[in-house]
Amino acid sequence: MPVGAVLSERSSGELVTHFASLRVRVDGRGDLRLSVYSLGDIRSKLMIPITMNDKNRFSPTRIVNFVEQRASFELKTTERFEKFRINRIVIFTKQLYTSYPGN
């Protein structure tokens, strides 16, 4: 597998997944705003921001508690001169259902 590739056990999109929490290893200055979106941005949720430091010795975890087939995460800063560098993102998930009822 090439460096930087992502491995997925099942990426058919039929599974309903509980996105439990998000752990981000990030260095920077300012507040890192976190959001999660469903397919088509129909549902969304804002999470508690991460206050960044130039050097951190731990990776803060944020509760997501989001149930969807697929989700996208947005990490951003909003103020001028805020910057960040992400070293690692870990998303904790659990499969709930293999399909929606009637499928």
N, C-alpha and C positions, 0 to 999 in steps of 0.2 A: 504494500500500500504506500503511495507517495506521501511525503512529508506534508502535513497540513490537511490531509484527507479526513473525511468524517465517515465513520462506520455506523450504519443503522441496521438493526436486526430485521426490521420490517418497515418499509417506507411507503406502503401502498396507500396510506391515508385513510384506511377504513377503521383503524383503531380509535377508540375514545380514550383519551389519556388525561390523567390528573397531573398537572404541573404543580408540584408541591413547593419547591423552593429553588432559589437561584443563588449560587455562590460565585462572586467575582473577585479575582485577584487583580487589583488596579492600583496604579501609582498616579499621582497628579495633584492638581490644585483645584479647589472649588467643590461643588456638589454634583455628583453624578446622578442624573434623573433616570429612573427605571420605569418602563411601561411594558405591558404584554398585550398583544392583539390577536383576535381570532382571525380565521380566514375571511377575507373581504373587509376587515376592520369593523365587523358588525358589533362585536363586544370588545371592550378594552378595560384595563385595570391599571391604575397608577400604584407603584410601590413606594415604600419609604426610601428617600434618596440616601446615597452613600456619601459621607463627608470624606473627601480624599486627602491624603498626605503624600509628601514626596517619597517617603519610605514607610511601608507597612510591614509588620511581621505576621499579619494574619489576613485571612480572606473573609470578609463579612458575608453573612448569609441573610437573604431577604425572603420572606414568605410570599409565595405567588398565589397558591390556592385557586387554580384556574382549570376548568374542565372543558376541553375541546378536542376535536380531531387533530388539528394542527394549530400551532401558535407561533408568532414571531415576537421577538424581544427588541425593544428600542432602548439604547443607552446613549444619553447625550448630556451636554452641558448647555446652559442657557445664558450665562453671563460672558462678557468680553474678557479675554485673557485667561479663561479657564481652559485647562488642557488635561488630557488623561492618556494613559497607556495601559491597555488591558493585556495582562500576561496569561490569564486563564479564566475560562467560564465553565462552570459545572452546573447543569440543570438536573434536578432530581425529579424524576417522573415515575408514574406507576400506571400500567395498563388497567383500565376499568372494564371496558366492553370491547368485543371484537367487531361490532357493527351497531348501527342504529336499529331500533325495532322496525320490522317490516322489510329489511334489506336481506 
